[in-house]
Amino acid sequence: MNELAGKECIPCKGGVPPLKGEELKSLWDTLGNHWQVIDERYLEKEYKFKNFQEALNFTNRVGELAEAQGHHPDIYLSWGKVKLMVWTHKINGLTESDFIFAAKADTLL
């Protein structure tokens, strides 16, 4: 299991700068698993499944994780795939909690 998945998301109250540069790259390297950093603003990953039901089941597990962690991604569901977009809305960028949530999502497979 990724070391980030063992941590808990911490709610952002705003007023903190988003991660940039080397700090962002270090967390991205730790996260791995084909996550993409888009414009240093959000994380994105597409998961593939055999059918709609498997994709829906994963989506529901991600939703339960989001509620438990108090950290809510954008989720796009279609036949055989789910795309997650993760970022901290209050700062319109990335925090460590975004990487934690992404790592936890990977454990749901």
Buried (B, 14 or more C-beta within 10 A) or exposed (E): EBEBBEBEBEEBEEEEEBBEEEEBEEBBEEBEEEBEBEEBBBBBBEBEBEEEEBBBBBBEBBEEBBEEBEBBBEBEBEEBBBBBBBBBEBBEBBBBBBBBBBBBBBEBE
